[in-house]
Amino acid sequence: MPLIIGKFWFPGSTGRYLMPRPFYFCTPLVLLIVLLVTGCGKPESSLIRRSQFLMGTLVEISVYENNKDIAQPAIQNAFNEIRRVENLMSTHIPKSEVSIINQSSGIRPVPVSPEVFAVIRRALYWAKQTQGALDISLEPVQKLWDFEGDHPALPEKISLQHELSKVSFTKIKLENQTVFLTEKGMGLNLGAIAKGYAVDQAIKTLKESNIHHALINAGGDLKSIGSRPDQTAWKIGLQHPRQPESILASFSLSGKAVATSGDYQKYFVHDGIRYHHILNPKTGYPVTDTMSATVIADTVMDADALSTALFVMGPEKGLAFINSLKDAEGLLVDKNKVTYLSQGMKGLQNFSLNSLEENVSH
């Protein structure tokens, strides 16, 4: 049987299912992307694959390189780069720059590194573009739901409304390389964008190490370097949102980034109602209209942010928005298992969409 690790499954492998530890970032958990590795022109021994738990998820790096003395240090440097970004941006590391920003909310602006400043600025850009569908100030509400803990539960309405009043990306002020949360008790969570940024940086590190054929998958945030050695593109599969061992869609891709947000990994059922971890910033409650949202973009940072935003916007608004963007494509599945495709999605190389119970392409 195939080996399933995080989002990868490899035909012909054997092994057990490995569950990732809880996410450090309260982010849309995106166990939807599958890498299909098939035979290629060069020997299989040239494929070197390693994985580590970073940013609370399984990060897998696959490199085609016959010289292990080149490949192994390059892979380790890429892992180290992801860890470095985690140390800057995780809310679970007390001395991270994001944690210090949160601790200083309503008190003072916090000087930050150029990287943290740039990632927050990009998040605010997408917040404005999506009219708040992406909002990195959701941390107070996310803490109430405690999806990362052992016993997530439905928050009390009074507490939820109180914390929700602190949520607004317009209360995040950037100036002179400082970040200021204008209201005490506010908090940032970069889970919807930081992991994507970390993958982009890790890809850059691999390129600097003279790696020409590689793919990184960090909990569904995925990007490749070039094609495989036989000049064929990497084949990507999207996991069915309700059938973990089935593929919803597949396509071939080189050099682009992919990210998926889904409702089916972190959730609990209360009084017959399913509550998942992707929250609507305007209500503080889980989004109800979407099962999954996948975005293909030039950077993983943007794909990561946009997959969350589209999920929150819902299929129709999300589809209209992704169609308005240049160099980005998307696929959404609504609560009735109806699929929505952006204008260029079907044009992707080797694109294939498997049928759902109700399957409509738009």
N, C-alpha and C positions, 0 to 999 in steps of 0.2 A: 504494500500500500504506500501511497506517497507520504513523504515526511511533511508535516505541517508545522511551520515555525513562524509564529506571528502572522505575517501576511504572505509568506512564501510557501508554495508547495512545489516539490520537485518530483516529477514522474520518475519512477524507477528506484526511488530511494526508500529506505526502510527506517523506522524509528518511532519515537513516541511524540505525543503532542506536548509542547512546552508552553506553559502559561506565563505571560509576562507579569512582573510585579506591578503594583499600582502605579499609575502615572504620577510623576512629580508635578507635571503641569496639568491643571484641570482643563483639558483640551478635548475637543471632539475625538474620541478614540476611533481610529480609522483602520480597523482590521478588515479592509475591503480590497486591498490591492494584492494581487498574486503575481509572482514572477514565474513564468514558465520557461524552464531551461531545457532545451533539447540539444541534440547533437549538433556539432559544428565542424568546420573543416579542419581545425587543429585538434590535437589530442586533448582528451578530457582532463589530463593532468595539468594543463595550462590554466584551468579554472581554479582559483584560490578563493575560498569563501570563509569568512570569519564573522562571528557575531558577539556582541556585548550588550548588556543592559545599561542603557544610558537614557537620561531624561525620562526614566520610568517606563521605557518600552524596549523591545528587542530591536537593536540596530544591526542590520546585516549588510556587509560589504562584500561584493563579488567582483573579483578582478581577474581578467585574463592576462597572464604574464608568465612566460616560461621561466624567467629568472626569479626564483624565490627570494634572493638577496635584494632584489628591487621591490618585489611585491609586498613582502611582510613588513618592512619598515614603513612603506607607504600607507598600508592599511592601518598600522598602529598610529601613525601620525594623524590619520583621518579620525580615528576614534578619540585621540587626545584633543583634537580640535572641537569635536562635539562636546566633550566633557568641559572644555574651557568655556564654551558658550553657556552650558548648563550652569556653571559656577557664577556666571554673570547675571543670568536671567531667571533662575528658578525661585519660586516663592517658598520652597522647602529648604533652602539654604539661607540661614539667618543673615549671613554677611554678604549675600549677593546684592548687586546694585538695585535690583527690583525690590528685594525685601527692605532695603534701607529707604527706598522711595516710599514704600507703604508705611513703614514705621514713622516717617516724617510727614505723613499726610496732615494737612491743615496747620502745619507748624513752619516749615521752611522749604525752599527749593533745594534740590539735591544735585550737586555736580555729578555727571555720569560720563562714562566712556563714549567715544564717538559711535561705537557699535550699538550700544543700548539706546542712545539718542536716535540713531537712524532707524532702528527697528520700531521704536515707539512712534516716531514720525510717520513711518510707512503704515503702521496700524491706524493712526489717526486719519491718514489719507483715505484708506479704504472705509473707515467709519463714516467719513463725510460722503464718499461716493455711494455707499449703500444705505445712507440715511439711518445709521446706527444699528444695522443688522449685525455688523461686527463691532463689538464694544469691549475693549480690554479692561474697562473699569468694573467688570462684573464680579470681581473677587469677593466682595462682602456677601453677595447672594450665593455664590458658589460654595462658600464656606458653610452656609446654612444647610444646603442639601447634603453636603459631606459625601459626595459620590466616591471620593478617594478613600474613605474610611471603611471600617468593617460593617457599620450599621447605618447606611444612608436611610433617611426618613423624610417624610413630607413635613416641611417647615410649618410652624404656626403662622397664620395669615398676618397677624400683627407684626411679628418679627420680620417676616418677608417684606412687608410694605416699608418698614423702617429701614431695612438695609437697601431696598430697591431705591429709596430716595437719594442714596449716595451715588447711584450709578448714573454716570453720564460722561461720555468722552469729551464733552465740551468743558468739563471741569479739570481737564488735564492741560497744564500750561507748559509749553516748551519755550525756553529762552536762554540764549548764551550758554548752550551746552548744559543746561539744568532742566530738571523735571520737577514740577510742583503739582501735587494733588491739593486742590484748593479747599477741600472740606475734610475735617478730621473724621477718621473711620473709613475713608475711601481706600481702595486697594487695586493694584494692577495685577492682572494675570495674563502673561504673554503666551499662554498655551496654544492659542490659535495661530501663532505666527513665528514664535521663537524656534520651535523644532524645525520648521521649514528653513529658517535662516541658518541653523546649525548644519543642515544637510548641504545647503549651498556652499558653506564654508569648507565642509569636508570634501566636497567635490573639487573645490579650488585647490585644496591641499594635495589631493591625488594627482591633479594635473601638474602641479609644481614638482611632484615626484616622478614625472615622466611616465605616468600611467595613461594609456590611450584607449583602453576598453574596460569599463567598469560600471557598476550599478550599486547605488546605496538605497536601501529601504529602511526607513526609521518609523516603524509603526504606521505605515501607510503614506508617509512623505517620501517620495521616491524621485530619483533623477539618475540619468546615465551619462557616461562619457562616451561619445562616439557610438559606434555599432559594435557588434561582436566581431571577433577576428575574421570570420568568414564573410564579413560585410553585410550580414543580415541584421535587421533591427532587433532590439530586445522585444520580446513578446510579453505583453502585460494583460493580466486578467483581472476583472473586478468581481469580487465575491458577491454572491446573491445575498441581499439583506435579511432574508429569513431562512436560507438554507446554506449553512456555513461551508458545506463541501461542494456546492455548485457554483458555477461561474455565470454571472449575469451578462457580461460583455467582455470582449477581448480585442486587442489591437496591437500593432507594432509601432515602436517609437524609438527615436534616437535623439539624445541631446535635450529633450524636453523634460519638464517636471510634471509630476502627477501627485495629487492629494485627494483624499476622500474623507468625508465626515459621515458617520452613521449613527443610528439610534439604538443599536442592538448589542452593544458590548457592556456598557455600564448602565444598568437600569434595575428598578425593583417594581414589584406589583403591590399596590395598596387598594383594597376594596375593589379588586377586579380591574383597576386602571394601571396601565404601565407608565412609569415615570423614568425617563432617560436623562442623560447628563447634558444635553445640548439645550441651553436655556435661551429663551427670548429675552433680550435685554430690556424690552419695554414692559414685560409682565412678570419676569422672574420665574416663570414656569417653563417646563420643557415644550419645545416646538411640537405641534401635533400633526402637521400636514405633510411632513417629509420623513422618508426612511433613510435615504442616503443622497449625498451630493458629491460628485467627482468633478474636479477641475484639472485641465491641462494648461500649463502656462510656461513662460520662459524660466521663471525661478520658482523654487520650492516655497520660498517665503510667500510669494503672491498666491500660488496655488493653495497653500495651507490656509491663508486668510480668506480667500475667496470661497473655498469649499464650505467653511463655516458660515460665511455670509449668505451664500446661496441656500444652504440648509435652512437658515432662519427666515429668509425671505419667502421660501416656499417655491414650489415648482414653476408656477406661471410667472411670478415676478422675477424669480431667480433666472429663469430661462431668458426672459426679456433683457435682463441686465447683462448676462454673459454674452448674449448676441450683440450687445452694444459695445463690447470691448474688442480691441484689436489683439490678435495673436493669443487668444484664449478660447478654449472650448469647454463644454460641460455636459454632464449627464446626471439627471435627477430622477429619483424614484419617489412617488408620492405614497400616501398612506394606503391607497388602494392598489399598490404595486403597478401603477401605470408609469411608464418611462417617458422622459422628456429629453430630447437631444438638441443640442445647439446646432446652428446652421452647418458648421463644418465637421461635426463629429463623425458622421458617416463617411466623410472623405479621408479619414485616417487610414493609414496603410493596414490592410488585413482586418478592417473593422468587422466585428460580428456581434450581433445582439441576440441572446437567447430569449426564448419566450418566457414571460411570467404568466400568472393566472389571467391577468388582463394586461396586454402589452400594446401600448399605443406610442408611436414615434411622432414627434412634432418637429 
